[in-house]
């Protein structure tokens, strides 16, 4: 009997040792030995932004949203690095992506958009499962939005200055401050792939564009139309209509962004992944042609900034100017109680800290 107990003790000791070893190797050792230097994108928060971060933690936003955009991630903007999180204690990286990754959400939308989104998520994004946070106090709401606007802010500044590419000449602060947030960019692996292709393919060449037009007519015109306006014969049967490439919006697409869309298609639409059937050379021809379709931002169609509400098919509201449907949504929320002559948003009392 004593021998049997001894055997149990030995087996239990081994299990405990293995468990402690795993904890030590995966948690304790990295925490004590991995001390990255602060990156240029590391953020030191103002008191209001810090309070907003506390609200973000308190409300459990990191249960559904992550804050780590990786090399292979799509639609997330600039990659993050370990040094970006030096001042993040405790971190709010999250473990799931029930909602979108927020690594680079700062500057993507206006503060008013965030306000409307948190008050009534489905007014701004139909089908969203995000709960309403209208119960937050005004201070909590303002500070939470201020925190969200910091996410990716420094990474964007570095990208504007050309520091994303070490071989590029950094621009002056006056130059990048005038530019809109350029968060329309492909994942890093596609950027690297296009950089390799572009060394031997001049997509600014008219002969390349001519070859691309032939490929477009064979493969794309049935949906996007012969002039790229999204009015091809097949489009009549589509619920999600094909893109109109003549919109000034697309004039902001970089070459690698065009390549990304051609190669991998667009999730949630019937746009196929042409990388499965076309060669890299053929896709480069297509890029050369597609670049010629968008109207210049200064045309009569309106001064359309590439970065505002990019996922909407129709950027024009009821007055036929650049007045987006999202703008109309949060203006409707603001006007709900305007007749009562008081703050259109009756802020809640919030939660106690």
For each residue, the residues with C-beta under 8 A, 3 or more apart:
1: 4 5
2: 5 6
3: 6 7
4: 1 7 8
5: 1 2 8 9
6: 2 3 9 10
7: 3 4 10 11
8: 4 5 11 12
9: 5 6 12 13
10: 6 7 13 14
11: 7 8 14 15
12: 8 9 15 16
13: 9 10 16 17
14: 10 11 17 18
15: 11 12 18 19
16: 12 13 19 20
17: 13 14 20 21
18: 14 15 21 22
19: 15 16 22 23
20: 16 17 23 24
21: 17 18 24 25
22: 18 19 25 26
23: 19 20 26 27 28
24: 20 21 27 28 29
25: 21 22 28 29
26: 22 23 29 30
27: 23 24 30 31
28: 23 24 25 31 32
29: 24 25 26 32 33
30: 26 27 33 34
31: 27 28 34
32: 28 29
33: 29 30
34: 30 31 82
35:
36: 39 81 82 83 86
37: 83 86
38: 42 83 86 87
39: 36 42 81 82 83 84 86
40: 154 158 163
41: 80 81 83 84 154 155 158
42: 38 39 83 84 85 86 87 154
43: 84 87 150 153 154
44: 87
45: 49 50 53 87 147 150
46: 49 50 146
47: 50 51
48: 51 52 142 143 146
49: 45 46 52 53 143 146 147 150
50: 45 46 47 53 54 147
51: 47 48 54 55 139 140 143 147
52: 48 49 55 56 140 142 143 144 145 146 147 148
53: 45 49 50 56 57 92 147
54: 50 51 57 58 353
55: 51 52 58 59 136 140 143 144 147
56: 52 53 59 61 62 92 144 147 148
57: 53 54 60 61 62 90 92
58: 54 55 351 353
59: 55 56 133 136 144
60: 57 63
61: 56 57 64 65 92
62: 56 57 65 66 67 92 93 94 95
63: 60 94 96 98
64: 61 94 96 97 98 99 130
65: 61 62 94 97 98 99 100 101 102
66: 62 93 94 95 96 97 101 102 103
67: 62 80 92 93 94 101 102 103 151
68: 80 93 94 101 103
69: 73 76 77 78 79 80 101 103 104
70: 73 76 79 80
71: 79 187 188 189
72: 187 188 189
73: 69 70 76 79 101 187
74: 186 187 264 267
75: 100
76: 69 70 73 101 103 104 187
77: 69 103 104 152 155 156 183 185
78: 69 103 104 152 155 156 158 159 164 185
79: 69 70 71 73 188
80: 41 67 68 69 70 84 85 103 155
81: 36 39 41 84
82: 34 36 39 85
83: 36 37 38 39 41 42 86
84: 39 41 42 43 80 81 154 155
85: 42 80 82 88 91 93
86: 36 37 38 39 42 83
87: 38 42 43 44 45
88: 85 91 92
89:
90: 57
91: 85 88
92: 53 56 57 61 62 67 88
93: 62 66 67 68 85
94: 62 63 64 65 66 67 68 97
95: 62 66
96: 63 64 66
97: 64 65 66 94 100 101
98: 63 64 65 129
99: 64 65 102 130
100: 65 75 97 105
101: 65 66 67 68 69 73 76 97
102: 65 66 67 99 105 148 151
103: 66 67 68 69 76 77 78 80 151 152
104: 69 76 77 78 108 151 152 155 156 183
105: 100 102 108 109 148 151 152
106: 148 149 150 151 152 153 156
107: 149 152 153 156 181 183 307
108: 104 105 181 183 307
109: 105 113 114 117 309
110: 113 114
111: 114 115 145 146 149
112: 115 116 330
113: 109 110 116 117 124 309 326 330
114: 109 110 111 117 118 145 148 149
115: 111 112 118 119 141 145 330 345
116: 112 113 119 120 123 124 326 329 330 333 334
117: 109 113 114 120 121 124 125 130
118: 114 115 121 132 133 134 136 141 144 145
119: 115 116 123 132 133 134 333 345
120: 116 117 123 124 132 134 333
121: 117 118 124 125 128 130 131 132
122: 125 126 127 128
123: 116 119 120 329 330 332 333
124: 113 116 117 120 121 128 326 329 330
125: 117 121 122 128 130
126: 122
127: 122
128: 121 122 124 125
129: 98
130: 64 99 117 121 125
131: 121
132: 118 119 120 121 135
133: 59 118 119 136 141 144
134: 118 119 120 345 347 348
135: 132 348 349 350 351
136: 55 59 118 133 140 141 144 347 348 350
137: 140 141 347 348 349 350
138: 141 142 347
139: 51 142 143 350
140: 51 52 55 136 137 143 144 350
141: 115 118 133 136 137 138 144 145 347
142: 48 52 138 139 145 146
143: 48 49 51 52 55 139 140 146 147
144: 52 55 56 59 118 133 136 140 141 147 148
145: 52 111 114 115 118 141 142 148 149
146: 46 48 49 52 111 142 143 149 150
147: 45 49 50 51 52 53 55 56 143 144 150 151
148: 52 56 102 105 106 114 144 145 151
149: 106 107 111 114 145 146 153
150: 43 45 49 106 146 147 153
151: 67 102 103 104 105 106 147 148
152: 77 78 103 104 105 106 107 155 156 183
153: 43 106 107 149 150 156 157
154: 40 41 42 43 84 157 158
155: 41 77 78 80 84 104 152 158 159
156: 77 78 104 106 107 152 153 159 160 181 182 183
157: 153 154 160 161 176
158: 40 41 78 154 155 161 163 164
159: 78 155 156 162 163 164 182 185
160: 156 157 171 175 176 179 182
161: 157 158 170 171 173 176
162: 159 165 168 169 170 171
163: 40 158 159 166 168 170
164: 78 158 159 168
165: 162 168
166: 163
167:
168: 162 163 164 165
169: 162
170: 161 162 163
171: 160 161 162 175 176
172: 175 176
173: 161 176 177
174: 177 178
175: 160 171 172 178 179
176: 157 160 161 171 172 173 179
177: 173 174
178: 174 175
179: 160 175 176 182
180: 305 306 307 308
181: 107 108 156 307
182: 156 159 160 179 185 252 306 307
183: 77 104 107 108 152 156 307
184: 252 253 254 257 306 307 310
185: 77 78 159 182 191 254 256 257
186: 74 190 191 194 256 257 259 260
187: 71 72 73 74 76 190 191 260
188: 71 72 79 191 192
189: 71 72 192 193
190: 186 187 193 194 256 259 260 263 264
191: 185 186 187 188 194 195 256
192: 188 189 195 196
193: 189 190 196 197 259
194: 186 190 191 197 198 255 256 259 260
195: 191 192 198 199 256
196: 192 193 199
197: 193 194 200 201 259 280 284
198: 194 195 201 203 255 284
199: 195 196
200: 197
201: 197 198 208 281 284
202: 205 208
203: 198 208 209 255 284 287 288 291
204: 208 288 291
205: 202 208 209 288
206: 209 210
207: 210 211
208: 201 202 203 204 205 211 212 284 285 288 289
209: 203 205 206 212 213 285 288 289 291 292
210: 206 207 213 214 289
211: 207 208 214 215 285 288 289
212: 208 209 215 216 285 286 287 288 289 290
213: 209 210 216 217 289
214: 210 211 217 218
215: 211 212 218 219 220 278 282 285 286 289
216: 212 213 219 220 221 224 228 286 289 290
217: 213 214 220 221 226
218: 214 215 221
219: 215 216 274 278
220: 215 216 217 223 224 232 286
221: 216 217 218 224 225 226 232
222: 232 233 234
223: 220 230 232 234 235 238 242 270 271
224: 216 220 221 228 229 230 231 232 235 242 243 244 245
225: 221 228 229 230 231 232 235 242
226: 217 221 232
227: 246 293
228: 216 224 225 244 245 246 290 293
229: 224 225 244 245 246
230: 223 224 225 235 241 242 243 244 245
231: 224 225 235 244
232: 220 221 222 223 224 225 226 235 242
233: 222 236
234: 222 223 237 238
235: 223 224 225 230 231 232 238 241 242
236: 233
237: 234
238: 223 234 235 241 242 270
239:
240: 268 269 270 313
241: 230 235 238 313
242: 223 224 225 230 232 235 238 269 271
243: 224 230 247 250 266 271 313
244: 224 228 229 230 231 247
245: 224 228 229 230 250 290 293 294
246: 227 228 229 250 293 294 295
247: 243 244 250 294 295 301 304 315
248: 251 294 295 296 297 299 301 302 303 304
249: 252 294 304 306 310 315
250: 243 245 246 247 253 290 293 294
251: 248 294 295 296 297 306
252: 182 184 249 297 305 306 307
253: 184 250 257 258 261 290 291 294 306
254: 184 185 257 258
255: 194 198 203 258 259 287 291
256: 185 186 190 191 194 195 259 260
257: 184 185 186 253 254 260 261
258: 253 254 255 261 262 286 287 290 291
259: 186 190 193 194 197 255 256 262 263 283 284 287
260: 186 187 190 194 256 257 263 264
261: 253 257 258 264 265 266 271
262: 258 259 274 275 278 283 286 287 290
263: 190 259 260 273 274 275 283
264: 74 190 260 261 273 275
265: 261 269 271 272 273 274
266: 243 261 269 271
267: 74
268: 240
269: 240 242 265 266
270: 223 238 240
271: 223 242 243 261 265 266
272: 265 276 277
273: 263 264 265 276
274: 219 262 263 265 277 278 283 286
275: 262 263 264 278 283
276: 272 273
277: 272 274
278: 215 219 262 274 275 282 283 286
279: 282 283
280: 197 283 284
281: 201 284 285
282: 215 278 279 285 286
283: 259 262 263 274 275 278 279 280 286 287
284: 197 198 201 203 208 259 280 281 287 288
285: 208 209 211 212 215 281 282 288 289
286: 212 215 216 220 258 262 274 278 282 283 289 290
287: 203 212 255 258 259 262 283 284 290 291
288: 203 204 205 208 209 211 212 284 285 291 292
289: 208 209 210 211 212 213 215 216 285 286 292 293
290: 212 216 228 245 250 253 258 262 286 287 293
291: 203 204 209 253 255 258 287 288 294
292: 209 288 289
293: 227 228 245 246 250 289 290
294: 245 246 247 248 249 250 251 253 291
295: 246 247 248 251 299 301
296: 248 251 299
297: 248 251 252 303 304 305
298: 303
299: 248 295 296 302
300:
301: 247 248 295 304
302: 248 299 315 316 321 322
303: 248 297 298 322
304: 247 248 249 297 301 308 315 322
305: 180 252 297 308
306: 180 182 184 249 251 252 253 310
307: 107 108 180 181 182 183 184 252 310
308: 180 304 305 324
309: 109 113 312 315 324 326 327
310: 184 249 306 307
311:
312: 309 315 324 325 326
313: 240 241 243
314: 325
315: 247 249 302 304 309 312 322 324
316: 302 320 321 322 323 324
317: 320 321 323 324 325 327 328
318: 323 328
319: 323
320: 316 317
321: 302 316 317
322: 302 303 304 315 316
323: 316 317 318 319 327 328
324: 308 309 312 315 316 317 327 328
325: 312 314 317 328 329
326: 113 116 124 309 312 329 330
327: 309 317 323 324 330 331
328: 317 318 323 324 325 331 332
329: 116 123 124 325 326 332 333
330: 112 113 115 116 123 124 326 327 333 334
331: 327 328 334 335
332: 123 328 329 335 336
333: 116 119 120 123 329 330 336 344 345
334: 116 330 331 338 344 345
335: 331 332 338 344
336: 332 333 344
337: 340 342 343 344 345 346
338: 334 335 341 344
339:
340: 337
341: 338
342: 337 346
343: 337 346 347
344: 333 334 335 336 337 338
345: 115 119 134 333 334 337
346: 337 342 343
347: 134 136 137 138 141 343 350
348: 134 135 136 137
349: 135 137
350: 135 136 137 139 140 347
351: 58 135
352:
353: 54 58
